Amino acid sequence: MADNALQERIEAIRAEIREKAEGLDSSRLVYEMKKTFMDPKQGKISALMKDMKNIPAEQRADYGKAVNELKTWALDHFEKIDRKMKELELKRRYESEKLDITMPAKKETPGNLHPVTQMREQLIDIFSGMGFEIYEGSEIENDYYNFTALNTPQDHPARDMQDTFYLSPEFLLRTQTSSGQIHVMENKKPPIKILSPGKVFRSDDDATHSPMFSQMEGLVVDKKITLCDLKGALDLFVQKIYGEETTTRLRPSYFPFTEPSVEVDCSCFSCGGKGCGLCKGTGWIEVLGAGVVNRKVLANCGIDPDEYSGFAFGIGIERTAMLKYGINNIKLLFESDLDVLKQISDYQ
């Protein structure tokens, strides 16, 4: 190869390296460019050394010297560029991590449990303190446990398709946690004292009702259990939730699985029973349904109704939370609006 031709190739490589180096802005790109020229197998400078075999013997020494000088220059040039890029990257990092210590600190807002979860835990704490055990049943039930064993007639409106979510002719999404008491009474001998919290499902949707909501069933079965025992337990419940001055009253009602059945009201904790908008001027607020366990229900579970009696109650957790926290629309509890939910907490 003629000296002029070699010199032109060397100068062309130098010029290419200088030109491409001007557009580099990271050490990674420097590494990739260096590999393009210096890689032992595919590098452009390495390719010059591979052409050594085609050079006449008397010219090889000068050829090798010229290529080595180019290689030495290129390594030095890449090293300088790489050092410059690393200094630039370090400066960028410092800029990105720079803190202005004169800026006010960011306020971290503490989180809190969902109001329904808060109420659920409060209810469990209250009744656990009375000796209740926790039983959580299945959200999918069959017709027997959800209706038949609870003394619900075949023609009862609660069985209608417009009230119940049926999965098949036999299975459905439970409409009440009362089904849990049947499972417990079938598998455990009295005395029984259980609390069964969980989600239930009904085809109902308005400001105070939701197709899915949380309920808590309470059941006590033992000898000589009466309505007085029920009222004593519920008095303690409303005092713990709504205030020590709160009392309960029982009004006659009807449920297939209890006899007698009662609607339970508590004295208005907002006005103290004087009458206000919350209690609609009556001084009382309806809070739950309850009653003495129907003899047929006990017999269906293999418990002698002549020897044992019991009481049961069902608390709507969302309703209890709405009353306590002053919520007028149940949908606020399901929309996950943090601006709303963060205002409702007993742990602030």
Helices and strands as residue ranges (DSSP letters): H 3-21, H 27-38, H 44-50, G 51-54, G 57-59, H 60-97, H 115-128, E 133-134, E 140-142, H 143-146, G 148-150, G 157-159, E 171-173, H 179-187, E 192-201, E 212-222, H 227-242, E 248-255, E 258-267, E 284-293, H 295-300, E 309-316, H 317-325, G 330-333, H 338-341
